[in-house]
Amino acid sequence: MELSFGTVTLVIFVVALVFVFKTINVVPQQHAWVVERLGKYHATLGPGLNIVVPFIDRIAYKHVLKEIPLDVPSQVCITKDNTQLQVDGILYFQVTDAMRASYGSSNYIAAITQLAQTTLRSVIGRMELDKTFEERDHINSTVVNAIDESAANWGVKVLRYEIKDLTPPQEILHAMQAQITAERGKRALIAASEGRKQEQINIATGEREAAIARSEGDKQAAINRAQGEAAAIVAIAEATAGALQQIGNAIQQPGGEAAVNLKVAEQYVNAFGELAKTNNSLIVPANVGDMSSLIATAMQVVKTQK
């Protein structure tokens, strides 16, 4: 039975369409496709439109060039002081060479995972328990360096490794909690003693400063009293000198000597009157009538002082 012209045309069209689809390949961004020609590596197709030979070339591998997070399964690691730790983490890697990623390892993801676990066990085994919690950054960087060196042959770049959790046994957790509680209690006692010490220092300092202030006040008060007494003595002396000067000036005036004689006689009489009041016996001068000679003697003293 002969095929009709329309059937032949349809077959040719379908074959041509398949040929076109096999020839033209569009690779997405951040992807790389590995092409094999007759079973041998031929080329790596980058993002965009690519043409291959149908039925001779084939797309053997397709790789994603984005950064890929890989969850590393949890495992038990033994520390240097023989303590078990349950450790799990996450690894970030990126395919940098599609050809090596295709032919360097049959399964580079499984290889990276196993290498991360063995490296982590080796690093933890060289550290004591307390150090594993303090040296997470060191552990992460050590794992990355060890894996990255081997992963370069697989066309993979290891970017980061992060430990998600470190879980010791329950009895170790209880011991650590007790240690933390004791340490906090110790710090609280030290802080309280430091507070009491500072309080005593502050009280002593305050008392010392108060004593200094009181002594300074007493000193200033004594200085002020001395200055006041000195000023009073000077004022009395100046007043006495002024009074004597006025008396001397008055004596020089007409009738001044007569006034002085009268004043001296008056004071003489008053003095004997006071003596008579304070004693049971009356004291009288030997020569009561010689008042003029007494006054003359007093005036002679006044003239001498002048």
PyMOL commands that set and color helices and strands:
alter all, ss='L'
color gray80, all
select helices_A, chain A and resi 5-23+98-103+108-125+129-134+136-154+170-252+256-278+291-305
alter helices_A, ss='H'
color red, helices_A
select strands_A, chain A and resi 24-27+31-37+40-45+48-51+57-64+68-78+84-95+156-167
alter strands_A, ss='S'
color yellow, strands_A
deselect
rebuild
show_as cartoon
